Amino acid sequence: MTTVLPEKIILVAADVLRDFAAALLVAGRFAAEESARTADSLVLSDLSGYESHGVVRVLEYTSALRTGELISGAELTVQQESANTIAADGGQGLGQAQMPRFLDMLMKKTADNGVVSGALRNCGHVGRLGEWVEYIAGRGMAGFVFVNDNGTIAAVAPPGGRAGRTSTNPVAFGIPLSDGDAFTLDISTSATALGKLRLTHLAGYPCADGLIQDAQGNPTNDTNVMYEEPKGSLLPMGGAANGYKGFGLSMMVDCLVAGLSGGFTPPAPEDTPGLNNVLVTIWNPEKFCGVAHMRAEAEKYLDFVRATPPINPGHPVRIAGDGAKRTREIRRKNGIPFGESVVAALTKRARKFGVATPTVFKEIKIAED
């Protein structure tokens, strides 16, 4: 049995990491403004403990720009609009630049409408969905965001199946709380996010039980099966026993997002770009019973659930979003942890682009190309 040695971990200050990520994006030929906005978003993901949607994504984005899958400075084009709906095209632009524009357009409509909904197609990877429901809730509104991968990724197998048929199709919901805070739920409809699995694979670690299967449908912890032929697949949320729930939700996400945005469900036509399609619905509580009532009821409820007597006194009950908030506090104070495999990949890209790496990166020795 092969022994996997633990990676060396370094801590990087959030502001240092933000400047580095922005510099890499600019050197990769993205415009300065969208690079800064995207770097902010990626670092927020790292701060929140979502490393799979953090600065490591710079590698993917700069490669996609070079191949033409992403376009720098892309406009957001409205295809169709009504009093409370928008259908828009992201023009293959960076998702972290297009999403705030799209959400702002939708939220303006809530001045006259209690519920607004929009669909966005042909958008670059939009990152951590929790960020966007936090964005909505921070403005006193409630909302949900669904995303699909334009029918191009077949990584998750249906229950009882041996091959992938859909992507991880995440969903997120947000409720406004006091002082700009939010109660959020951000989940994949698969047993784990594909990005998290990539990081595990990059580090050379086995994954946890119940996440993936090999090409014959046998459970495995070997992430290599996801990247070698014949490929294995992710399990849906709920795993082998209750996966029909997660997979059914995933199929609904595909049908709703693709159907309303003009994008595709699997299998997409040949040569379809692997972009994101997004479906957003926003409620303005002031058009119902008021945001004060919604906040008060949500906060009472959250306190009630957190006060549940724990099975283990050392592990009090937490609700969705608590872990991310606590992680942000710790990482803002102590720095964001990076393993040597990610540091090596970012360092190689920085050398290629002629960008200086953070000083702390030098604690990990990276061989010259």
N, C-alpha and C positions, 0 to 999 in steps of 0.2 A: 504494500500500500504506500503510495507516495505521500510524503509529509510536506505540507504547505507551510512555509515559514510566514509568520505575521509580517505585514508590511510596516515599514517605518512611517510614522505619522508626523507631519509638521503642522503648525498652526499659523494661519495667515490672517492678518487684520482685514476687516471687511473693506475699508477704504483703499487699502493697497491692492486688494484683489480686484476691486471695481475698476481702478485705473488701469491695471494690467489687462483685464478683459476688454475694456474699451479700446486700448491701444492695439490689441491683437485684431479686433474687428476692423478698425480703421486701416491697419496694415494689410488686412485681407481684402480691402477695397470697398468696405461699407462706408456710407456717409457718416460724418462725425455725430450728428444729432441722433440718428437711429442707433449708432454704436453705443452712445452714452445711455440711451433709454434701455437698450437690450442688456447692457452690462449691469445696470441697476436691478433689472428683473432677475438675471441669473444669480447675482450675489444674494438677493433676497431669498431665492430658492435654497442656496447653500446655507444661509443663516437659519432657515426654517427646518433644515434636516433633509431636504429633498435634493441630495447631491446629484441624482440622476437628471435633474432639470437645471443644474447649476452651471458654473463656468466651464465644465467639461464640454458643454454643448457648443462652445466656440469652435471646436474642431469640426463638428458636423456642419455648422453654419458657413464657415469659411470655405469648406470643401464644396458645399452646395452652391455657393456663389460662383465658384470657379467652373462648375459643370453647367451652370445656367439654370439650375432648379430654383435658385433664389435670385432676386433682382434687387439691387440697391436703389433706394430712393423711390420705390414703387408707390404709385398713387392708390388710394382707396376709392373705388368707383361704385356709385350707387346704380344698381341695375333696375330696381323697381322700388317704389316707396308709396306708403299710404299714411294716414294720420297716425297709426300706431304700429306700423311694420316697416322694415327695411330689408331688402335683399341686396347684398354688396359683393364685390369682387376684390380680393386682397392683392391682385396683381403680382403674386409670387413674392410679396414683400416680407420682411421680417415680422413674425407674429407679434413680438413684443412692441413693435412700433405701430402695427395696424390695430391691435386690440383696443388700446385706449381711445383711439380715434373712433372706432366703431361703437364702443360703449358710450362715449360722450354723445354721439349722434342719437343713440337710442334714449339715453336718459333725458335729453332735452324734450323728447316727446311726452315724458311723463308729466310735464306741466299741465297738459290738457287731457291726458289719458291715464287711467289707473293701471293698465297693463299694456306693455309694449313688447314686441318680439322681433328678433332679427336673425337672419341667416347670412353667414359670410363664407365664401368659397375661395379656393386658390390662395390660401394664406400659408406663410411659413409656420413652422412649429411654434405654437402659442405659449409653450412653457407650462408652468405649474398653474392648473386651473384655479386653485385656491386663491391665487393672487387676484384673479379677475372677479371672483365673488366677494373678496375683501374690498376691492375697488368699488363695487356696487354698494355693498353694505355700509362702507365708510361714508357714503353720501346719503344715508338714511333710507335706503331702499333694499328690498329683498330680491333675490334672483337665482337663476340656475344657468349653468353653462354645460353643454354637451359638445364633444368633439369626436370626429372620426378621421381616419387617415386616407380619405379619398379612395377607399377600396383597394389600396396597393399593398397593404401588409396583411399577410395571412399567417399569424403567429400563434393564435389561440385555437385549440381544438374544441369542437363540441363534445358534450358528454358521450362517452362511448366511441369516440372517433380517434383515429391515429394521426390525422394531419390537421394543420392549422387552417382555419377558414375565415378568421377575422382578426382585427387588431385589439388592443387593450381598451379602446373606447372609454376614456374616463368621463366621469360626471362630477359636478360640484354644485353645491347649494350654499347660499349665504343669507344670514338674517342679521339685521342691524342691532347693535347693542349701544350702550351709552359711551360717550367720549370717543366716537369713531371706531370702537371695537366691533368685532363681528363674531358670530357663531357660525362656523363653516364645516362642511363635510366635503372632502375631496378624495375620491376613490377611483381606482381602475375597476373595470368589470371583469378583469382577469385576476388570477391568484396573486400576481405581483406585476409591477410595471416593467415594461421591456427595458427601459433605461436603467432601472435598478439591477436587472439581470446582466446588462452589459458591463456595469461597473464591477459586479462580482466576478464576471468572466475576465475582465481586464486585470483584476488583482490576482487571478489564478486560484480563487477560492471555490469550493463547492457551494451550491445554494442550499437553502433550507428544504426540509421535506415538504412534499405536497404542492410544489410549484410547477414542475416540468415533467415531461415524459419523453422517452426516446421515440424513434420512428416506428417502433413496434407497439407503442402504447404502454411500455413498462415504466413505472416511476423511477426517477433517477435524480441524483444530486450533481451530476456532471454537466456543467453548463456548455461544454464543448458540443453537445448534441444539438444545440441551437444554431451553431455556426458551421457545421460540417454536414455534407451530404451522406446519407439521407437525413434530412433535418428532423429534429424532434419538435415539440410544441409546448406552449404554455397551457396550463390548465385554467379553466374559467374560475371566477370567484365562486366559492362554495366547494371547490375541489371535486374529487371523484364522487362523493356522496350526493352533494346538492348543487353541482355545477350547472344544472339546467336553469337555475335561477339567475346566476351571473351571466350565462351565455344568452339566455332569453333577453335580459336587460341590454346586453351588448348588441343583439340584433335589432332591438327597438331603437337604440341610439343610431346605428347605421341607417336604418330606414328613415327616421325622422330627420337626421342631419343631412344626409345625402339628398333625400327627397325634397326638402325645403330649400336647400342651398343651391341646388343644381349640380352638386358633386356626384360621387359614385359610391355605391355599395360594392363589396367584393362579389365577383372578381371584376376589377376595373378594366376598361379597354387597354389594349397593349400600348405601352409607352406613356401611360398616364403618370404625371409627376406625383411623387409621394408628398403631397401637401396636406394641410389641415383644412377641414370644413368645420364650421362652428355654428351652433344654434344657441341663442340667448333669449331668455324671457325675464323681464324685470317688472316687479310690482311696486307701485308708489303707495305706501301705507296711508298717506294723507288723503288718498282718494277712497279709502275704506274706513277703518275705525281709528286712524291716526298712528303715527310712528311711535308716539309716547306709549300707547297701549301695547303695541307689538313688542317694544323693547322691554317694558315692565313684565309682560307675561313670559318672554323668553328668559329674562334674567332670573325670575322666580323659579322657573322650571330648571334651569341649569344648576342653580344652587340646591334645589331639591334632589336632583340626581347625584350631584357631587357629594351630598351628605349621606348617601347610602352607606350603611355599615359595611366595611370591606371584609372580604373573606380573610385576607391577610392584612393585619393592622399596619404593616410596613409599606403597603401598596394601596393608598387611597384610590377611590373610584375617580377615573378621569372621563371626560367627554371628548368627542371629536374636536380637534384643533388645539386642545390643551398642550399636547406634546410639542407641537410646532412653536407655540408661543414661548414655552419654557426653553426650548432649544435656542430660539432667537436671543433670549436674554443671556444665556450662557455664552453663546458664540460671539455676541457683540462685545462681551466683556473679555473673553479669553482668546478669541480668534476662531477661524474656521478650519477644521481638520482636513488635511489632504494626505492621501496615501501616495507612496512612491510611484505607483503605476500611473496615476493621473498626473502627478508632477512631471514624470518623464514624458508623457504624451504632450502636455502643454509646453514643456521646455523645447521639445523638438520642433513644434510649430512656431514658437517664438524665435528660435534660431533661423528657421527658414524665412521668416518675415523680417528679421533684423530688429526684433523687439527685445528690450531688456527684461529679464525675469525679476520678480521680487527677490530681494536679498535672501530671504528665508529659504527660497528654493534651493540655494546652494548647500543647504544642509544635507541634501540628497545628491549623491554622485550620479551624474548622467553621462554615459559614454558619448563621445563625439561621433557624429554620423560618418 
